[in-house]
Amino acid sequence: MSLITTWNSSHQFQGRPWNSLLSPSQPAASPGQIHHAPNAGVVVSNAKARLFPVGNASTTLSHISAIILHGKRGTISHAELTDSYAKARKVIESLFPSSSLDELSCMTRQQLLIRLQASKAPPPLPATETEPQDHLQVLEPSVEQNFTWDEVSETESETSRVADDVNGLAFSRQSLNASYLGISSIPTILKVIAHLSPNVQQRVPKGSEAWRSPSTMAASPADMACLQVDEIPLINAYFSHVHPVIPMVDEADFRQRHLQSNTEDDEAGPWLALMNMVLAMGSMASDSTHFSAHNPFYKRALPHLNINSFGSGHLYMVQALALYSGMVLHFLNKPNMAVAVMGATLQMAVAMGLHRVQVSQASSNAACHPANGSTSTRIRTWWSILCLDTWASSTLGRPSHGYWDPAITSTSPMSLLQDLDYGTISLAASEKFCRIATRVQQRLARLPLISPDEVDEFDDELIAWKQSLHMFLAHREQCPPSVNSARAILWWRWITTRLTLYRPGLLTTALRQKSWGQETTREATQARKCIQLAKEGVDLLVLDWASNQFLCWNSAWNLFQVSLVLVLGLMSDKEEADKLDCYTFVCQAIELFAQMEPIDAGCTRSRKLLQGLLDNTKGIEANDTSSISDGFDFSIFDYLGTDITWEDTDWLGYL
């Protein structure tokens, strides 16, 4: 036997001494020694990494530097090591295709067997039972469709583009339907609604005036000038509301640099980009009712966020781009641009090594340069960027980047940070949630469609995550005011993700025009669960919204999702939906949109659209076969991708 390593007896795996990982029947090894099982290979790593069982031994998936193989002597080549690594990964991924190695490493043998049994593919269904998937797959965009979009056109006013909001909160010719969106996206449910009730076309208000809200009234130049005078309240608003959600910016460092009048030339661009992004987000999170209050700071940041900014490997620049792509661009209804910039931001973060930062490095960083940041800040920044990417992609139906794979990312999880402040607690919860949500997104983006058993498994994980939350995040009554925004948004995302899991069942029963209230199929059961979750979502949003643009923007996005589910429930099985009081809950949602209108212009569009859809469910003029009214806004069909000639019964197959 030969050992290719230098071993330190103080080294630990997952917070445990390495020799505690040996079989209970084996004595602990002293420094410089290692026991080996008679019938198994043993692989040892000199760096922290996730473990998975191979026979009676344990092996790592990264940084492998030592190996003892039974029956072999001499040096093991890199090629052999790489081949063994690839084979091990192939086995794990074959057995557990929807589970991460990070999760599997924490499970007992019995838990692994249960997970393996649950992940087995169901037997092939008879032809009659595969019909639901056939129905739902027609909602996938055609492969022949040419996807183009324009999110930089200046033909509309800024407030008009902002009023459209993100992911289908309103309709225009520059809509998200012009880019690829999968079946987990909002347009899918809108297409089904339009298919079930062609008369809904007459319920859509026409023209920009019909969408106008109190918040779109432009502020006077004097008011806008005043907004730029005192920046401290905006910084306070950012660190009170936005920072607990994505605590990547070092607050002490930021405030100190903001007070300094001189900034080094090599840091001027990255710092000005970050400062103005913080001020822009702070203006959204403040109590200001000026809908365009963020514009001065957003425009001041833009010169520093051009194509050349990707050449600046500075932590400030990565953080500025993360805020820009993860929040501001979505607020401005430029989701495709946001996704593109976020992809580049992730590549910059990887180039800076943020995906490999370990807590153990903190002791070696006696003095950190601003371009690098402290170890804690780098860890927070990495997980914040990944969470922003996951949140933004939750209902686009597009594949993710894959950076959640523990074989790629070895950055210490947030739970290992020692400074347990509110931001750390919040981001640790978001990190764990996004690990599940990313797997949900990846599964929904694949074919065949997700099975009922997979839905149940994912939902169990989401429920377990909610039950494991820190008491500050788990209970509204025990939540400190400074982390209440983060708690509320987490709960909303939790409901929306569960809703996304069950929504295919509702869409399927609706397309088949079956009564989900009386049916006993798995799809009908999912449809009822989807309706129940939507009602819970309305209750949560009514309780937790607050009067600032940052929370209203997040609230409106989630409220529109749950409301459309209730509308579809009313259209697909009105009798059962009436029993479940769906109409009342949609009315509550419309009332909440009305309360948010002075703060978020997109709420006017959402309210009027929902009101039109709700009126349609009451059967008003349901049998009217007259021509389309002159007041109808034809641009909705640009959004839905449908024809206005409803005689073609096969139109749904061409979406």
N, C-alpha and C positions, 0 to 999 in steps of 0.2 A: 504493500500500500504506500502511496505517496500523498502528501498533503501540500497543496499549493496555496499557502496563505500565511499571513502573520496574524495571530489571533489575540485579541485583547479580552481578558476575562471579565472586564467590566462592561463589555458590549451587551446591549439588550435588544430583544425583539419585542415590538409592541409593548414596551414598558416592562418586560419580564426579562430576568437574566437568561442568557442563552442556554445555560445548562439545565434550566427548568423545562426546556422543550424536549428533553430526552424522554424516552419511554420510562414509565414508572418502575419498570423492572430493571433498569440500568442505573448503576451508580453515577453520580455527577462527575464530570471530567474536571480535572485540574487544569490550570492555565497551560496552554501549549499542547493539551491532549484532547482527543475526541474519541468517543466510542462509536462503533459502527455495528449495525444490525447484521446478522449473518445472511439474511435473505433480502436485503433491500439496499438501495443506493442512498447515500446521504449527501446532500448538497448544503453548503454553509455559505452565508454571505457576510461580508464585512461592512455592510450598510443596512440600515433599517429598510425593511420591505415587507409586503404582504406575503403570507405563507399559504401554501395549499398542500394537502397530504399526497404523498406518492408512496404507496405501500405503508410501511411502518415508519417512514422517514418524512422529513419536511424539506421543502425546497423553496427557493425564492424565485420571483419572476423578474428581478432586475438586479444589476450590480453583482452578478455571480462571480466570485473570485476564488472559490475553493471547492474541490470535489473529491470524494472518495467513492469509487465504484467497485462493487464486489467482483472479484475475479479479474481485475485489471490492475496492472502496475505501470508505473511510469507517468509521464506527463500526458494530460488530456488536452487534445488540440482544441482550438477555438471553434473549428468546424463541427467537431463532435458535440461540444457544449451548445452551440447554436442549434444543432439538429435536435438535441434532447429538449431544449427549451421550446422549440416549435412544436414538437410532438406533444409535449405536456399541455401547451396552450390549446392545441387542436382537440385533445381529449376533453379538457374542461369546457371549452366552448360548445362542443358537441353535446355534452351532457346537460349543460346549463346555459342555453343560448341567450336567455333574457336576464341573467344575473351577472353582477360584476364580481370579480375576484375579491374585491374588498369586502363584500358581503359574505361570500362563501367562506372566507378565512376565519370568520367569527362564529361559524356554525358548528354544532356538534355533529357526530356521525348520523344520529337519528334525524336531526333537522335536515341534513343534506339528502338523506333518503326520502324524506317527505317532499322536499323541493323537487327532487328528481321525478318522483311519482306524479306530482302535480304538473310538471312541465312536459309530460309525455303527450304526444300529438293525439287528438281524439280520432277514433276510427272514421273512415270515409262515410259521409252522410249519403242517404239515398238522393236521387236526382231531385225529388220534390222538396227536400229539405235544404238544398243548396240554393234555392231560389232567392232567399234574402240577400246572400252575398252578391248574386248576379244583379239584383236590383241596385244594391249600394255601389257596386263597382262602376256603374255607368256615370256616377257623379265625379269620378276622377277625370281631370282634364284630358282631352284627346292628345295622343302623342304627336299628332300632326299639327297641333295648334302652335302658332308662332307667338311666343310670349315677349312682348315689348311693353315698356311703360315710360312715363315721363313724370319725374318727381322734382324737376328743376325748372319747369316752365314758369315764366313770370306773367303769363296771360291772366292769372287770377290774383287777387289781392292776397296778402299774407294771412289776413284774418279768415278769408274764405278757405284757404288751404288748411289752416289750423282747425277750422270748424268741422272739416271732414273727419278729423280725428283718425284713429288707427283701426285697422282690421275690420272695416265694414260698418263703422258707426254711422255712416251716412253714404250717400251715393253721388257720384259725379262721373264724368267721362274719363277722368284720370283716376280710375279706381284700381283696387288691388286685383280685380279679375284679370287685368292685363298681364300680371305675372303669375307664375305657377303657384297654385295653392292646392294642397291635398284635401282628402275627405274629412280631416279633422278641423278644417278651417270654417270660419263663419259663413262665407258664401255658400257652402254646401247646404246648410240649414235654410238659407234664404231661397235657394233653388227649389228645395222640396216644398217650401211654403207656396212659392209661385206655381209649382206644378199642381198642388192640391186645390188651389183657389185662384184660377186665372183672373177673377174679378178684383183681386187685390191690386192690380195695376191701376185701378181707378181711385185708389185710396192714397196714392203718393202725391204730396203737394208738388206744385210746379214752381220752378224758378228760384233764384237766390233769395228773393225777398221773402219767400215762404219759409226759408230756413233761418231768417235773421233772428238773433237773440240779443238781449240787453248787453251782453258782454262784448259784442262785436263793435260797439260804439267806440270810436278812436278817442284816445286821450289827447288833451290839448298839448301843444309843444311845451307850455309852461309846466304842466304836470309831468311830462316825460323828463324834463330837465331836473325836476325835483327828485325824481327816482334815482338819479345818478349821484346825488350829493352824499347821502349817508349810507355807506355800504355795510356798516356794522350790523344793523338789524337784519339785513339779507344773509349775512354770514351766520348770524345766530339762528335764523330760520332754517338754513341748510343743515346745520349741525343738530338742530332739534328734531327735524322731520325726515330729511333725506339720509343723513349720515347713519342713523340707526338701521336703515334698510341695507345700505351698502357702505359699511364703515372702512373704506380703503384710504381715505385722506387722513394724514396725521394732523389732528386738530391743533395741537400745540405748535407744531412747525408751521402750519398754514397761517395761524393768527400772528405769529412772530414775523413771518416774512411779509405779511400784509401791512404790518406797521412800519416796516423798513422802507425807506424811500429809495435806496440803492439796491439794484439787483445786478449780479454779475452778468456780463454780456453773453456768456455761453449758456446761461440759464434763463435769459430774458424771454425767449419764445415759449419754451415749455411752461414757465411760471405764468406768463400772461394768459396762455391758453387755459390752464387749470383755474386760475383765479376767476376769469370771466365765466367759465362754465359753472363754477360754484355759485357765483353771483346770479347767473341766469336761473339755475335751479332753486337758489334761495328766494328769488323773486316769485317763483311759482309756489313755493312752500310758505310764503308770507301771507299776511292777512290782506294784502292789496287786492282790490277788485279790478285793477287794470289788467285786462286780458293780455295786453301786449307789453306788460312791464318787463318781461325778460328780454325783449328785443334789443335794447341798447347793449347789454352785456353779451348777448348771443352774437351780434354783429361785430363787437369788439374782439371776440374770440376767433371769428372766422379767418382773418388774415394769418393767424398762427396755426390753423388747422387745415392748411392746404396740402397738396400732394407732397411738398417738401417736409412736412411734419413727420412723415413716416421714416425719414432719415435721421430722426433724433431719438436715440436710444436712452431716453431720460424717463425716470419714473413719473415725473409730473406730466409728461406728454402722454404716456400710456393711460394715466388716470383721467386726463382731460378727454382723450379719445373715447374712453369707456363711458364717461358721462354723456358725451356727444352722441355716440352710437346707441348706447343702451337706454337713454332716456329722452334727450332733447329731440333727436330726429323722429322718434316715435310720437312725441307730443306734436310735432309739426307735420304729422301724417306723411312721413317719408320712410316707410318701413323697409323698402328694398334697398335704399341708400344706407339705412341703418344697419341692415344685415351685412352689406358689403364692407362698411367701415369696421363693424365689429369683427369680421373675419381677419382684416388686416391688423386690428388691435390685438387679437389673440396671437397672431404671428409675431408681433413686436414683443409681446409679453414672453413668448417662448424664447425668442432671441435673447432676451434679457435673463433667461434662466428662471423665471418666476414659477415655472412648473416643476422645479427641482429644489425648492427652498425647504430646509429642515429647521425645526425649532432648535436643534443642537447647534446650529450655526450662530445663534444669538451671542453666545459667550465669546466667540472669536471676533465679533464686530464691536470692538471697543469704541470706535468713532466711525459713524457711517456718513458717507457723502450724500448730499441731497439727491444726486442723480440715481443713487442706488436705494436709499431709504433703509430703515431698520429692518431686521428680519421679520418682526411682527407686521410692519406695514407692507412688506412684499408678500407675505402670506395672505394678508387680508385683501390685497389688490388682486391677487390671482383668483381667489375664490369669488370675489365680487364680480370680476369679469365673467367668469363661467356662469354664475347665477344670472347676471344680466342677459347673457346669451340664451340661456334656457328659458327665462321668462318671456323674452321677445319672440321665441320660436314656438311657444306653447300651442298656438292654434293656427300655424301656417301650413302644417302638413308636410314639412320639408325635413330631410335627414339632418342630423346634428353633426358637429365637427368631430366628435369622438374623444375629446380631451378628458372626459370623465374616466376613461379607462385607467386603472391603477398601474398598468404596465407602461403607460405613457407619462402619467402625472404622478410624481412621488412627493409633491409638496405636502407638508404636514397638515393634517386636518385641523380645522379651527378648534376642535375640542381639546387639542394639546397645548394651546396657548395658555400661559399662566395668568395673563391680565384679564380676568373674567369681568369685564365691564359689560354694559348693556349691549354695545355694538358686537362684542365677541359672542355673547349669548345669541343674539339675533342672527348673525351670519352663520354660526354653527348650525342653527336650526334650518336656515335657508340652504346651506350646503347639503345637509342630509335629505331635505325635501327634493332638491334639484337632482340628486342622484336617482331618485325614483322617477321624477317627472321626465328626465331625459330618456330613461328606458321606455317610459310610456310613449313618448313622442316617436322614438325609433321604431317601436312596434306598430304604432298606428300608421307610420309612413311605409310599411312593408305590406306585401301581399303574400299569402291570402289574408283576408281581414281578421282582426283579432277575435279569438274564440271566447265564448262565455266563461270558460274556466280560467283563461288568462285574465279576463276582466276581474273576476273574483280575487285572483291572486294579487294583482296590482292594487286593488281596492283594500285588501287586508293590510298590505304594506303601508298604504297611505293612512289608514286608520291607526295602525300601530305607531306611525310617526307622530300623529297628532297627540296620542296618549303619552308619548315620551317627552313632550315639550317641557322646558323649564317652566316653573310655576308662574313666572312673569308673563310668559307667552301663552300658557295653557288656560289661564283664567282672566277674564276681563276685569274682575274686581281687584285682583292682586297685581295688575299690570301698572308699573310706574308711568306717569304721563310722558316721560321722555322716550319711552319705547312703545307707546300705544300705537303710533302710526305703523311701525314695523309689524306689530302683532296683528293689526287689522288687515294689512295687505297680505300677510302670510295666510291668514284664515281665508281670505277671498281666493287666493291662488289655489289653496287646498280644495275648496269647493269646486272651482272651475276645472281643475285637473280631474277630479272624480267625475264631474259632469261630462267631460270629454270622453272618458272611458265608456260611460253608459249611453252616450248619445247615438252611436251606431244602431243600437237596438230600437230606439225611438224612430230614427230615420227609416229603418227597414220596415217596421210595422206601418209607418205612415205611407211609404211608397207602395206597399202591398194593399193599402186601404183596408187593413185589418183593425179590429177593435182591441187595442192593447189593454183595455180595462177588463175584458172577459177572456181573452186568450190565455192559454196556459203554457205557451211556448217560452223558451229562454229569452227570445227577443222581446216578448211582451213583458216579461218580468223585468228586464233591463229598462224598458220604456217607463214602467211605473217607478222604478228606482230613480231614473233620470228626472222625472217630474218632481219627486219628493226632494231631491237634492236642489233643484231649481228653487223650490219654495224656501228651503233652508237658506239658500243664497240670498234671496230677497230680504229675509229677516236679518241676516248678518249685515248686509249693506245698509239697511235702514238704521241699524243700531250704531254703526261704526263710522259713518262718513263724517267729515269735518269740513269747515268752510275755508279751504285753501285749494288752489289749483292742482297741487301735487296729489293730494288725496282724492279730489274730485275726478281727476283724469283717470287714476287707477280704479276708482269706484265705478265710473261710467263704463269703462271697458268691460268689467266683470258683470255689471248690472245688465248690459245689453246682451251678453251671452246667456244669462239665466232667463231673461225675459223672452228671448226668442224660443227657448225650449218650451216655456209655458204657452206661448202663442201657437207653436206647432202642436202641442197637446190639445189645445182647444179646437184646432182645425182638423185633427186626425181622429179624435174620439171625444166629441163635445159632451156627450152624456157623462162619461167617466170623469172628464176634466172638470165638469161642473160639480160633481161629487167631491172632488179634491180642492174645490175653491180656487181653481187656477185663475179665473177671471179677476177675483179680488186681488190676487197677488200681482197680476199684471198692472192693475190700477194703482197699487202701491208703488210699483216701479215707475210708472208714468208720473206719479206725484213727486217721487224723489228726483227724477230728472228735472221736473219743473223747479224744484228748490235749488238745484245746482246750476240752472241756466245762467244766472248772473256771473258765475265764476268760470264755467266751462262752456264755450260756444257749441261744442259738439253735442251737448245735452239737448239743445233745441231740436236738432235734427233727429236725435234718437227718440225724443218724446213724441214728435209729430209722426214719425214713422210707426212707432209702436201703437199710437192712438189709431192710425189708419188701419193697421193690421187687426187691432182689437175690434174696431167697428165692423170690419169684414167678417169676423167670427160670429157676430150677432145675426148674420143672415140678411143685413140690409141690402136690398137690391141684389140678392144672391142669384136670382134667376133672370136678371136683366141681361138681355142679349143685344142691346142696342150698341151702336158704334161707340168707340172710345171717346171719352169726353175731350173737349178742347183744352181743358185744364190739366190734362195728364202730362207728367214729365217723362218723356220717352227715354231719358238718360238712364233710368233704372235698368233698362234692358241691356245697356252697354255694360253695366255692372254685373248683372246676372248671367250674361252670356246667352240669353234666350231670344227667340224670335217673337214678334208680336202677333204672328199668325198661329193661333192656337189650334187650328184644325189638324195640324200635323201631330198625331198622337205619339210619334216616336222622337219628338224633339229632345227629350231628356237624354237620349243616348248620344247626342252630339255636343253635350256641354263640355 
